[in-house]
Amino acid sequence: MASQANKDLLTRLADRGEQVVGRITDLPGAKTIMDTTTSLGKRLDEVQKRLRSIDPLEKRVTVLEKRLDKLEGKGTTKRAPAKRTTRTASKTTKKSTARKPPASP
């Protein structure tokens, strides 16, 4: 009997949801939201295509870097990525480890 009551509750919720979805276009601004949602999928596809076109460019840059290294006489060593240093990290203070002898009278 409890499962019958639950089924009725779930059926009623499903029916209510269908009614709400049917009336959503009557709400002010709902058309704008629906259009934006639809165009979002199209824009994501476009961005994905553009990102896929970057991979061949990266490969070409790698080949060109190797050729440049060879022309410069550096061999085929890999280039290390440029490290970012903060202003405080680049300033190092050198402290003297040697002690001065005490002043004699």
N, C-alpha and C positions, 0 to 999 in steps of 0.2 A: 504494500500500500504506500510505503514511503517512496519507492522508486516511481510509482505512478504520479505522486505529487511533484517529485523532482522533474519528471519528464514534462509535466504540464508547465512548470515554472520555466524550464529551459525553452520549451516551445513558445511560451508567451514572450520571453526575452528575445528570441530569434525573430518573431513576428514584429515586435516593437522596433528592433534594429532595422528591419527592412523598411518599415514606415519612415523611420528617421532618414535613412539613406535616400528614400524617394523624395522627401521634402527638403533635402539639404540645398537644392538649387533655388528654393524660395527665399533663403536667407540672404540678407544684403551682404555683398562682398564675397559670397560663396563662389560666384563665377570667376572672380579674380584669383581666388585661392586654387580653384580647379585648373585654371589656365597656367598659373605659375607652377603647379605640381607637374602638369603635363610637359611644360617646357623645360623643367629641371632635368627630366630624363633625357631629353634631346641634348641639352647642354653637357650632361655628364658623358654621353657617348662621344661628343665632339672633343672634350678634354682627353678622354681615354685614347682617341685616335692620335691626337697631338703628342701625348706622352709616349706612345709606341713609336712615333717617328724619331724620337730622340736617341734611341739605342743605336741605329746605324751611324748617326753623327758622332756618338761617343767612340765607336770603333774606328771611324775615320780619323778622329783626333789622336787616338792612341797610335795609329800607324804613322801619322805625320810627326808625332813627338819622337818616335823611334828613328825615323829618317833624319830628323833634325839633330838628334843626339849623335847619330853616326856621322853626319856631315861636320859637326863641331868637334869630332874626335873624342867624344866621351864614351864611346862603346854603346853597348845595349843595356845600360843600367836603368833601373826603374827610377822614375822621379819620385822623390818623397813629397807628400802633400805639404803645402805651405802651412806652417804652424802659426797660429795666432798667439801673439804675446800681448799681455796687458802692459800697461805703462809701468806698473809697479814691479812686474816680473822682469822687465828689461833693465831696470835700474838695480844694480847690485852694488853693495858697499863692501869694500875690502877692509877687513880689520887686520891689523898687524898681530901676528902671533908671537913675535919676539918681544920680550920685555926689556924695557930700558933699565940700565943699571941705576941704582939709587945715586943721588947726587952726593958727592963727597964734600965734607966741610973744609 
